[in-house]
């Protein structure tokens, strides 16, 4: 009999295994799943025999493809509030994972995107494989990176995080390690053996030592791309203007070597298909995240942005074009970067007010803003 519970829990030796169990949806997160994960973490803390938590995804396709986009789309289109409730609990879970008092081992095998990054990349031990594809692809659907994604990407070397935030590109194991989205590479075939070894690891030091014992260098068959592209990426993205980023990319297309010009041209084409509003708010969010510092303060900021972006037409339109109708032709409003001015962008970061309390995770946060 197939167990259709969305989150499966199993204690193996000293480890509590949390398995996301919606394989047909690549384990996309629902509000119920967020609550169940949170309850599992509470149980792990209270169980004196459990010394580590291991997060996995059911099926062969990946750990988690993100939040349940269709549900968020339908709620937003109907003018409901379920999306806000989901994000509030999801972001609080992200913060809890980052501060969890025992090793939190995330097996980031296969697709790990959006909300999947939120429940894995804030963990203390983050493992990628040769099958990993890690991304914050929100701009593709007219949204803005959340679940602490702007915090993670702001901390990536140079402007690599800005590049990934704006394009929404997925990266493999080597580039995930380079960007600080993961800690160790373990071949997928060795994950069962690793989980068995974790079951016998008692202390945090033993858990970390066990993971290191299985870690290898990423396969030469799956080399990273970003290290070799740092020079032109850093030069093009080192500005607070999306228009200037595009201009620098276009100059690179015109003046660089053939391989670099081709790579930059691909980015110009990608950005040209993204929501102008989402691009500008995303760039501002990454820059502000770098200044805010703490994950909690960034999650508070992301909650404000998410609450406001859902009021704009681009999110519903983006999901329609990319996920539902799959025609790949979203009609963005506004349609051009020039139509999105600084005052419009600033509005996404303003306090929400008492009628819609903010997340309030950062010290000093209030119902109307962060002190």
C-alpha positions in Angstrom: 0.0 0.0 0.0 1.4 3.4 -1.0 1.8 5.9 1.8 0.4 9.1 0.5 1.1 11.3 3.6 2.9 14.4 2.3 5.7 14.2 4.9 7.1 10.9 6.2 8.9 10.6 9.4 11.2 7.7 10.4 13.8 7.4 13.2 16.8 5.5 12.1 19.2 5.0 15.0 20.1 8.5 16.1 18.7 10.3 13.1 15.2 11.5 12.4 14.5 11.3 8.7 12.0 13.8 7.2 11.0 12.8 3.7 9.0 15.1 1.5 6.5 12.8 -0.1 4.8 14.3 -3.2 7.0 12.8 -5.9 4.6 13.5 -8.7 5.0 17.2 -8.0 8.7 16.9 -7.3 7.8 17.2 -3.6 6.5 20.8 -4.0 5.7 22.3 -0.6 2.2 22.8 0.7 1.2 24.7 3.8 0.4 21.4 5.5 3.9 20.1 4.7 5.5 23.2 6.2 3.6 22.7 9.4 4.5 19.0 9.5 8.2 19.7 9.1 8.0 22.2 11.9 6.2 19.7 14.1 8.9 17.1 13.3 11.7 19.5 14.3 9.9 20.1 17.6 9.6 16.4 18.2 13.3 15.9 17.4 14.3 18.5 19.9 12.2 16.9 22.6 13.5 13.3 21.8 16.7 12.8 23.8 17.7 9.9 21.5 17.7 11.9 18.3 21.0 13.7 17.5 20.5 14.7 13.9 17.8 15.4 11.3 18.1 14.2 7.7 15.9 15.8 5.0 15.3 13.9 1.8 12.8 13.9 -1.1 10.7 10.9 -2.3 11.1 9.8 -5.9 14.0 10.1 -8.4 13.4 13.7 -9.6 14.5 15.8 -6.8 14.3 17.0 -3.2 11.8 19.8 -3.8 10.8 21.9 -6.8 9.6 24.8 -4.6 6.3 25.9 -3.2 3.0 24.7 -4.6 2.9 27.4 -7.3 -0.6 26.5 -8.6 -2.1 26.9 -5.2 -0.4 30.2 -4.7 -1.5 31.4 -8.1 -5.1 30.3 -7.5 -5.2 32.0 -4.1 -3.7 35.2 -5.4 -6.0 35.3 -8.4 -9.0 34.9 -6.1 -7.8 37.7 -3.8 -7.4 35.3 -0.8 -5.0 35.4 2.1 -3.8 31.8 2.2 -0.6 32.7 0.4 0.3 35.1 3.2 -0.4 32.5 5.8 1.8 30.0 3.9 4.7 32.4 3.5 4.6 33.4 7.1 4.9 29.8 8.3 7.3 28.9 5.6 9.7 31.8 6.3 9.6 31.1 10.0 10.5 27.5 9.3 13.4 28.7 7.2 14.7 30.7 10.1 14.2 27.8 12.5 16.2 25.5 10.2 19.1 27.9 10.2 19.2 28.1 14.0 18.4 24.4 14.6 20.4 23.2 17.7 21.4 19.8 16.2 22.9 18.9 12.8 20.3 19.3 10.0 21.6 17.3 7.0 19.9 18.2 3.7 20.3 15.7 0.8 20.0 18.1 -2.1 19.8 15.5 -4.8 18.1 16.3 -8.1 15.9 19.4 -8.4 16.1 21.8 -5.5 14.4 25.1 -6.3 12.6 28.0 -4.6 11.1 26.6 -1.4 13.2 23.6 -1.7 16.3 25.8 -1.2 14.5 27.3 1.8 14.2 23.9 3.6 17.7 22.7 2.7 20.3 25.5 2.0 19.8 27.0 5.5 20.8 23.7 7.1 24.1 23.0 8.8 25.2 20.2 6.4 24.1 20.6 2.8 24.9 17.8 0.4 24.7 18.0 -3.4 25.2 15.2 -5.9 25.9 14.9 -9.6 22.2 15.1 -10.2 21.6 18.4 -8.3 20.1 21.4 -10.0 19.8 24.2 -7.5 18.0 27.4 -8.4 16.0 30.4 -7.2 13.9 30.8 -10.4 11.3 33.3 -9.2 11.9 36.0 -11.8 10.9 33.5 -14.5 7.3 33.7 -13.2 7.2 37.4 -12.3 8.1 36.8 -8.6 11.1 37.7 -6.5 13.5 35.3 -4.7 12.3 34.5 -1.2 12.7 31.8 1.6 16.0 33.5 2.5 17.2 33.2 -1.0 18.3 36.8 -1.3 20.3 36.3 1.9 22.1 33.3 0.4 22.7 34.9 -3.0 23.9 38.2 -1.5 26.6 36.2 0.2 27.9 34.5 -2.9 31.3 35.5 -4.3 31.4 38.7 -6.3 28.3 39.1 -8.3 27.5 35.5 -8.9 24.5 35.7 -6.6 23.1 38.7 -8.4 23.5 36.8 -11.7 21.6 33.8 -10.4 18.9 35.9 -8.7 18.1 37.9 -11.9 18.3 35.1 -14.4 16.9 32.4 -12.1 19.4 29.9 -13.6 19.9 26.5 -12.1 23.4 25.4 -11.1 25.0 22.0 -10.6 27.0 20.7 -7.7 30.3 22.5 -8.4 28.7 25.9 -8.8 26.3 25.3 -5.8 29.5 24.7 -3.7 31.2 27.8 -5.2 28.2 30.0 -4.4 27.8 28.8 -0.8 24.5 27.0 -1.5 25.9 23.7 -0.4 28.8 22.3 1.7 29.7 18.9 0.3 29.5 16.7 -2.8 28.6 13.1 -2.4 27.8 10.8 -5.4 24.1 9.9 -5.4 24.9 6.2 -5.3 26.5 6.6 -1.9 23.6 8.4 -0.2 22.0 5.2 1.2 25.4 4.3 2.7 25.8 7.8 4.1 22.4 7.7 5.8 23.2 4.4 7.4 26.4 5.9 8.8 24.5 9.0 10.1 22.2 6.7 12.1 25.2 5.6 14.2 26.6 9.1 14.6 25.9 10.4 18.1 27.4 13.8 18.5 27.4 16.9 16.2 31.1 16.4 15.7 30.5 12.7 14.7 27.8 13.7 12.2 30.0 16.3 10.6 32.9 13.9 10.5 30.7 11.2 8.9 29.6 13.6 6.1 33.1 14.7 5.5 34.2 11.0 5.2 31.8 10.5 2.3 32.5 13.9 0.6 34.4 14.0 -2.7 35.4 16.5 -5.3 32.6 17.0 -7.9 32.9 14.8 -10.9 35.0 16.1 -13.7 32.1 15.1 -16.0 30.0 17.8 -14.4 32.3 20.8 -14.2 31.1 24.1 -12.9 30.8 27.1 -15.2 30.7 30.1 -13.0 34.3 30.2 -11.8 35.5 30.7 -15.4 32.9 33.4 -15.9 33.6 35.5 -12.8 35.4 38.3 -14.6 32.7 39.3 -17.0 29.8 38.5 -14.5 31.4 40.7 -11.8 32.0 43.5 -14.2 28.5 43.5 -15.7 26.5 43.1 -12.5 28.5 45.5 -10.2 25.8 48.2 -10.4 22.5 48.9 -8.8 20.7 49.5 -12.1 19.2 46.7 -14.2 19.4 48.9 -17.2 23.1 49.4 -16.7 23.6 45.6 -16.2 21.9 45.0 -19.6 24.0 47.8 -21.2 27.2 46.2 -19.9 26.1 42.8 -21.0 25.4 44.1 -24.5 28.9 45.8 -24.6 30.4 42.5 -23.6 28.6 40.8 -26.5 30.0 43.4 -28.8 33.6 43.4 -27.5 34.5 40.1 -25.8 35.9 36.8 -27.1 33.5 34.5 -28.9 32.7 32.3 -26.0 32.2 35.1 -23.5 30.1 37.1 -26.1 27.9 34.0 -26.6 27.4 33.6 -22.8 26.6 37.2 -22.3 24.2 37.2 -25.3 22.3 34.3 -23.7 21.9 36.4 -20.5 20.7 39.4 -22.4 18.0 37.2 -24.1 17.0 35.7 -20.7 16.7 39.0 -19.0 14.7 40.3 -21.9 12.0 37.7 -21.2 11.8 38.4 -17.5 9.3 40.7 -15.7 10.8 44.2 -15.7 9.2 44.8 -12.3 10.5 41.5 -10.8 14.0 42.2 -12.1 14.2 45.6 -10.5 12.7 44.5 -7.2 15.0 41.5 -7.2 18.1 43.5 -7.7 17.1 45.9 -4.9 16.2 43.0 -2.6 19.7 41.4 -3.1 21.5 44.7 -2.4 19.4 45.4 0.7 19.9 41.8 1.9 23.6 42.3 1.8 23.3 45.3 4.1 20.7 43.8 6.4 23.1 40.9 7.3 20.9 38.5 9.4 18.7 35.9 7.8 15.8 36.9 10.1 16.0 40.6 8.9 16.1 39.4 5.3 13.1 37.1 5.8 11.1 40.0 7.2 12.0 42.0 4.1 11.1 39.1 1.8 7.7 38.8 3.5 7.0 42.4 2.7 8.1 42.0 -0.9 6.1 38.8 -1.3 3.0 40.4 0.1 3.3 43.3 -2.3 4.3 41.4 -5.4 1.2 39.3 -5.2 -0.8 42.5 -5.7 0.8 43.0 -9.1 -0.4 41.2 -12.2 2.9 39.8 -13.2 2.9 36.9 -10.7 -0.4 35.5 -11.9 0.5 36.1 -15.5 3.9 34.5 -15.1 2.5 31.4 -13.6 -0.1 31.2 -16.4 2.5 31.5 -19.1 5.2 29.3 -17.6 3.2 26.7 -15.6 -0.4 26.5 -16.6 -0.8 27.4 -20.3 2.9 26.9 -20.9 2.8 29.2 -23.9 6.1 30.9 -22.8 4.7 34.3 -23.7 3.9 36.3 -20.6 2.5 39.8 -21.0 4.3 41.8 -18.3 2.9 45.0 -16.8 4.8 47.3 -17.0 6.4 46.0 -20.2 9.7 47.8 -20.0 12.4 48.5 -17.5 12.0 52.2 -18.2 8.5 52.1 -16.9 9.6 50.9 -13.4 10.9 53.9 -11.5 12.7 54.0 -8.2 9.6 55.0 -6.2 7.7 52.0 -7.5 10.6 49.7 -6.4 10.8 51.4 -3.0 7.1 50.7 -2.3 7.8 46.9 -2.1 10.1 47.4 0.9 7.9 49.7 2.9 6.2 48.4 6.1 2.9 46.6 5.6 1.1 48.2 8.4 -1.0 46.8 11.3 -3.7 45.3 9.0 -1.2 42.8 7.7 1.5 42.2 10.3 5.0 41.5 9.2 6.9 38.4 9.9 8.6 39.9 12.9 11.6 37.6 13.1 14.4 40.1 13.4 15.2 41.6 16.8 13.4 44.9 17.2 10.8 44.1 14.5 7.4 45.4 15.0 4.0 45.0 13.4 4.6 48.1 11.3 8.2 47.7 10.4 11.7 46.9 11.6 13.1 49.2 14.2 
